[in-house]
Amino acid sequence: MPRFNNVRTVPFSSDEMFALVADVEKYPLFVPLCESLVVHTREQLPDGTGLITATMGIGYKAIREKFTTAVTLDRPGRAIVVRHKNGPFRKLENVWGFTPRTESTCDVAFALDYEFSSPVLAVLMGAVFDTAFRKFAAAFETRAGEVYGRRAPVSSTVT
């Protein structure tokens, strides 16, 4: 099962980065391989947690797939958790964490664990997904610069 972990210190606040990642409808504008995203349900719980069910359309060359996820937006806990509901994956879990460093900087942790349900699709898309997922965190940082204004980079760590 491919796993990917990345921690980047970015020149944006944890609130700014949380809002950017939570704005799933904008993903087709900047997320690698993402061609479409449809939100089916959005719910706000009294504890401040939000729940979204969404379907993402992804594509590379002639291959097109769609998958549905359940997204938990835990603003008080500064975390976003994405879990697979249906589609071409046997397993898909993506966890974002936003840890403030200063008023205007934060650490953004991005962890991804996935497995395709089809061995054929794993062979066809495995390397492409691995490359795309490694670019995800950087894509969000670039998007933050577009939305909030460019700021000097801080640092990053990839594992």
Secondary structure, 3 states (H helix, E strand, C coil): CCEEEEEEEECCCHHHHHHHHHCHHHHHHCCCCEEEEEEEEEEECCCCEEEEEEEEEEEECCEEEEEEEEEEEECCCCEEEEEEEECCEEEEEEEEEEEECCCCCEEEEEEEEEEECCHHHHHHHHHHHHHHHHHHHHHHHHHHHHHHCCCCCCEEEEC
